[in-house]
Amino acid sequence: MSTSATSKEYRASNGIFYRVEGEGEPLLLLHGLMVAGAMFDPLVALLRDRFRMLIPDLRGHGKSGNLDGPYDVTTLAADLDTVLTEACFNRCAVMGYSHGGTVAQQLARTRPAVVSKLVLGCTYACNASTFRERLECEAFAALMRIFSPGTLSKLILRPSKPKPTGAIGLTREQVEWIRSIMSANRAPAIRGAVRGLINFDSRAWLKEIAAPTIVVGGTHDHAVPRHHFDMLMSGIPGAAGRLFDRAGHALVWTHSRELADLMRV
């Protein structure tokens, strides 16, 4: 699950680390909370013959983890202006996964000329849209004040055997790899990003997203339940949707090939 020997790594003038992979149509990949661009490695391996992929580590994450805040979604999206310009990605498809999907939404709203197509994977318009979710978000923020990202990764991620009626689980190798990505993050920056997650709410302006959009979800995603998928589908004009059977929030790793096939369409 390491990057290719042909991977080209850069540091933008605003400090954001990014790499460029593959040849073909331009595609920007935006990772989720507590991970980094490396989370897309299995997908990148399947798409490198079709897309030229721009893969940043968002502010406060991975190799951009030493950058000061704020870490709200508006700032994370604004950082991409510099990255896109310096990487010569004038117009591209954008895939945002989980919290990266909020950054993708923000980019599509503020820089519509840049986004030719939008793929929103396992993400949300407002992650704290119900009373229970608000409590869960605040509880997670409290845990971030107590535990390091590495410790939390051990609590959150565990290998599991697939059950006939449950989500397809991660292998032990996958779990150890993802934990290593999560553990590299700094707790203060991730705490700021968690607060940005809690405060994000695009419901009032989803109708402004003009890019052709595909909303992707898993039938067994308990981190971002089905009603978030439905909210994006109903809020974004003309959005298409795809639910992957027996996929949880880790579908980018458990259903990499199916997701790659969707991206090629």
MOBELQUI-V422264 format. One record per helix or strand of 2 or more residues. SS is the DSSP state (alpha for helix, beta for strand). FROM is the first residue (numbers start at 1). LEN is the number of residues. If there is no record, write none. Layout:
SS/FROM/LEN
SS/FROM/LEN
This chain:
beta/8/4
beta/17/5
beta/25/6
alpha/37/11
beta/51/6
alpha/62/3
alpha/73/14
beta/92/6
alpha/99/12
beta/115/7
alpha/131/14
alpha/149/8
alpha/172/12
alpha/187/13
alpha/206/3
beta/212/7
alpha/226/10
beta/240/5
alpha/251/4
alpha/256/9
